[in-house]
Amino acid sequence: MDKVAVQIDGHTLTLSNLTKVLYPADGFTKAEVLDYYQRISAVLLPHIAGRPMTLKRYPEGVDAESFFAKHAPAHRPDWIRTEDVESRSSRSREPGAPVSYLVIDDLAALIWAANLAGLELHVPMWRFPGREPDLLVFDLDPGLPATVVDCCRVAEELRPLLEDEGLRPLPKTSGGKGLQLYAAISGLTAEQASARAKALAERMEEEHPGQVVSRMTRSLREGKVLIDWSQNNGSKTT
């Protein structure tokens, strides 16, 4: 097992299994993953800092078993921030009990998480100290034979509706087959944000019935783009 001790911003980290291939199709190793996260940290950290972090870990690589890690590992360094959040999910171990989350605020914490093969970083639409969302998100998911190109066309139709409400939407690819639109918001609860997103999704469905659907029902989604407004639920991560 190859191990290397490194210093990052005054913190000592032991990086391990650096030659392990995490992306077999391309031969991309753990060392290259760590280097990638270091390179993009300046643009990544502003988006995830201050938010409760759920890692999706791939210890044996992306072609092997993976798992979500919501609870902060007991073996974490004491300098990595954690915050307790009351669980509001019916699928949690103990509904209503607090969950101790990681909070990835800096490069050292990010590299520590990446060293766990935490390849996916899932955060909600809100930051500590409260649960007031600072982002409104629309997750655009194409139903075959629709593609990401159809998502782009729907995003173009949705954009002026958001701008009319004083929002400035920005797109990003979702990592799957669709894309997302994000807009900064303030002064709303998660429930109010969800209701606002739902109303806009339903308006899009009404105005573009052959192109858009706002309901999850699979039989309705063929050849259309689902605008998933439910991602604004305060318990969900995107």
Secondary structure, DSSP 8 states (H G I E B T S, - for coil): --EEEEEETTEEEEEE-TT-EEETTTTEEHHHHHHHHHHHHHHHHHHHTTSEEEEEE-TT-TTS--EEE-S--TTS-TTS-EEEEE---TTSSSTTSEEEEEE--SHHHHHHHHHTTEEEEE--SB-SSS--BSEEEEEEEE-TT--HHHHHHHHHHHHHHHHHTT---EEEE-SSSSEEEEEE--S--HHHHHHHHHHHHHHHHHH-TTTEE-S--GGG-TTSEEEEGGGGSTT---
